[in-house]
Amino acid sequence: MSPPWTIFMVETTKYDVIRKLIKAEIRRYPSIIIAKVDGQGDEGFNSLFAFITGHNTQKARVEMTAPVISERIEMTAPVLSDNDSLAFVMPDGYELETTPEPLDKHIKVIKIPERYVAVLRFSGRWTKSIFKTKSKELLDELAKMNVKPRGNFFLMRYNPPFTPWFMRRNEVAAEVDLA
C-alpha cells in the first residue's frame, strides 16, 4: 500500500542543472506546453483547474503537474506592474496538437521553447514582497557571475495550498542567456 501523501504527488517538469551558483542554479528546461491566464493573478487558478478537469472542447482531464508558474510583468526593473499571469504546465508528452482546446477564452495554450533558467529556491509562504526580495537576490547573484537575465522574473510553486507553509517549495526564476 502506498503512503497516504502519494495521492498528492504530481509530475514535476523535468530539467537539467547546467551550473550551480552560490545560492542558485542555472537549469536547461526542454520545450514545454503551458495553459496560461493573463491579468488574473492567483484568481486564474480556478479557470485553469476547470480546464484540466474537463472544461475544454474534448471534455478531457489533464493530470495536474508542478510547478504552477506565476509571472509579474516587468515595466522597468525593479518596478513591477500588477498584470499577473498564472500557468499550468501540461504533462510530459503533450504537444499543441494533443492539448485539449480551452472553452474559457481567457486561457491560452502556448509552446515554450527549450530555454535556460536561473532559479533561486526558497521555502515558506510567498507574497509579492517576498517575490520582489527573492528576485533581487537572484539578480544580485547573477550579476556576480556575469550572467544576464532575459525577460520577466517568475515564480514557480510546487505544493498544494494545504501544504504547511514551512514545507512549501517555491522558486523565483528568470530566463538567462548563456551565449
Residue pairs with C-beta under 8 A, 6 or more apart in sequence:
8 160
10 63
10 64
10 65
10 66
11 63
11 65
11 66
11 91
11 92
12 65
12 66
12 67
12 158
13 29
13 32
13 65
13 66
13 67
13 89
14 29
14 30
14 92
15 27
15 28
15 29
15 30
15 117
16 27
16 28
17 25
17 26
17 27
18 25
18 26
18 27
18 28
18 116
18 178
19 25
19 26
21 118
21 141
21 142
21 145
22 141
22 144
23 120
23 137
23 141
24 118
24 119
24 120
24 121
24 138
24 141
24 142
25 118
25 119
26 116
26 117
26 118
26 119
26 147
26 176
26 178
27 116
27 117
27 118
27 119
28 114
28 115
28 116
28 117
29 112
29 114
29 115
29 116
29 117
30 114
31 111
31 112
31 113
31 114
32 89
32 90
32 111
32 112
33 89
33 90
33 94
33 95
33 96
33 99
33 109
33 110
33 111
33 112
34 69
34 87
34 88
34 89
34 90
34 109
34 110
34 112
35 48
35 51
35 52
35 87
35 88
35 90
35 99
35 102
35 107
35 108
35 109
36 85
36 86
36 87
36 88
36 107
36 108
36 109
36 110
37 44
37 47
37 48
37 85
37 86
37 87
37 104
37 106
37 107
37 108
38 44
38 83
38 85
38 106
38 108
39 83
39 84
39 85
40 47
40 84
40 85
40 86
40 106
41 70
41 82
41 84
41 85
41 86
42 70
42 84
42 86
44 84
44 85
44 86
44 106
45 68
45 86
47 104
47 106
47 107
48 86
48 87
48 88
48 107
50 104
51 62
51 88
51 100
51 102
51 103
51 104
51 107
52 61
52 62
52 63
52 64
52 88
53 61
54 60
54 61
55 102
55 103
55 104
56 100
56 101
56 102
56 103
57 100
57 101
57 102
57 103
58 100
58 101
60 100
62 90
62 91
62 94
62 99
62 100
63 91
64 88
65 88
65 89
65 90
65 91
66 89
66 157
66 158
66 159
67 89
67 156
67 157
67 158
67 171
68 86
68 87
68 88
68 156
68 157
68 158
69 86
69 87
69 88
69 89
69 154
69 155
69 156
69 157
70 84
70 85
70 86
70 87
70 154
70 155
70 156
70 157
71 84
71 85
71 86
71 87
71 152
71 153
71 154
71 155
72 80
72 81
72 82
72 83
72 84
72 128
72 131
72 152
72 153
72 154
72 155
73 80
73 81
73 83
73 84
73 85
73 152
74 80
74 81
74 152
74 153
75 81
77 139
78 132
78 135
78 136
78 139
80 128
80 132
90 99
90 109
95 111
96 109
96 111
99 109
101 109
102 108
102 109
115 175
116 175
116 176
116 177
116 178
117 173
117 174
117 175
117 176
118 138
118 141
118 142
118 147
118 149
118 173
118 174
118 175
118 176
119 138
119 156
119 171
119 172
119 173
120 134
120 137
120 138
120 141
120 171
120 172
120 173
121 169
121 170
121 171
122 130
122 134
122 170
122 171
122 172
123 166
123 167
123 168
123 169
123 170
124 130
124 165
124 166
124 168
124 170
125 165
125 168
126 155
126 157
126 168
126 170
131 153
131 155
131 172
134 172
135 153
135 172
135 174
137 172
138 149
138 153
138 172
138 173
138 174
139 149
139 153
139 174
142 148
142 149
142 174
142 176
147 176
147 177
147 178
148 176
148 177
149 174
149 175
149 176
150 174
150 175
150 176
150 177
151 174
151 175
152 174
153 172
153 173
153 174
154 172
154 173
154 174
155 170
155 171
155 172
155 173
156 170
156 171
156 172
156 173
157 168
157 169
157 170
158 168
158 169
158 170
158 171
159 167
159 168
159 169
